[in-house]
Amino acid sequence: MGIHVIKMPDIGEGIAEVELVAWNVKVGDVITEDQVMADVMTDKATIEIPSPVNGKVLALGGAAGQVMAVGSELIRIEVEGAGNVDANTAAAPVAVAAPIAAPAPVVVEKPNPAPAVVSKSINAITPSKAAASAPAAARSNGEKPIASPAVRRRAWDLGVELQFVAGTGAAGRITHEDLDAFVARGSTPIANVSSGYRELHEETAIPVIGLRRKIAQKMQDAKRRIPHFSYVEEVDVTELEALRTQLNQKYGKERGKLSLLPLLMRAVVLAVRDYPQINARYDDEAGVVTQFAAVHLGIAAQTPAGLMVPVVRHAEARDLWGNANEMGRLAEAARIGKATREELSGSTITISSLGALGGIVSTPVINSPEVAIIGVNKMVERPMIRNGQVVARKMMNLSSSFDHRVVDGMDAAQFIQTIRGYLECPATLFID
């Protein structure tokens, strides 16, 4: 028997390190050739690492969430024959000798806070008054406690519910001495105790690893390096919606139903012809802006694993249904975690839409190294004035962000106004 050491493979594209997202095997497992051992993540995609040999897992070289250098030891497998390391190398310890799964959320139970400390000194209480204020049901349900405004204010500050404080004053009035005695006994039920509510003190620590860590790093880098500015414009999409409805009624069964996004994609394709500086990427280290004739549209998509941006390549060469079908295919691949690196990279401009949850205004973060992102807010029907008459119109805001280093405010405004023109007169979407 020998030992076969598998090292972190070179993924290509100059990548020097990757994050170990998950193990699919554990120490003691018998695995076969081509069986997936681990999932690793680059800046662009999750990649499965298969086993090149048959054998038994002896040790794992890293924990989920760990960033590992290309060429570092990933796993050791006992194999038939001599293996690929000599006895001395085989005896060397590895980083992790037992399987480590993704760190589980840690729940910390905090002790109940200590009773509130009375800020005012507590006056001495005579035995007669102490007996009179012995803990008991101060009053029946529904009976309001009697107390002066000063006592009520102090009880509020202390977090004491007066309903539970026995009063020794005239007609059961609660005095400052009653409140002092109540707090001194440690009897400090707070508001809402009678309703059955209770304080919660659990804390859950969730490790940020895998795709969520990549998203966090990418967003942080984009906001740190790119001076964003946002531009918001409302668009009357009444005619656009009417056209979409007609197209779906006529062609929906044969070609599939259209959402609003393919129409917006078409408008973006046409608008960047006049504003090529917006269909671009900016390499700020080299100081070079690259403008593209091709329109590779990134479509921000929420998946169970987090935010991904699959790319509809050459959107300029597809019709409405071609873009819709490709967008649907990519969104499904991203949702189930099967999107490739090529399908998640290379965009030249991005569209971000939350659909019905789109709100009124948003400030989307640019998908670096692009220089613009088009945010789509929800569509609402509102009263508008047209030709002196109040009429119901379907309105939608576009909230877009631009890189102010390379895109001037006037260019951004004119670009969005051009998109607005196409959407408000949808027949122009089909005129080249």
Protein Blocks (a to p, Z undefined) as FASTA:
>chain_A
ZZdddddddebjhiabdcdfbdcbdehiacdehiafbdcddfkbccddddfbdcddfbdc
bdehiacdehiafbdcddehjbjbdfklmmpccfblcdcddddddddddddddddddfbd
cddddfklmmmmgccdfbaehiacdddfklmmmmmmnopafklpccfbehhiacfklmmm
mmmnopacdehklnopacdfbdcddddehjllmmmmmmmmmmmmmccddddddddfklmm
mmmmmmmmmmmmmnopadfklmmmmmmmmmmmmmmmlmccddfknopacddfbdcddddd
ddfkbccddddehkllpcfklmmmmmmmmmmmmmnopacfklmgoiabdcddehjmnojb
dcdddddfbfbdcdddddddddddeehiacddddddddddddfklmcfklmmmmmmmmmm
mmmmmmlmmcZZ
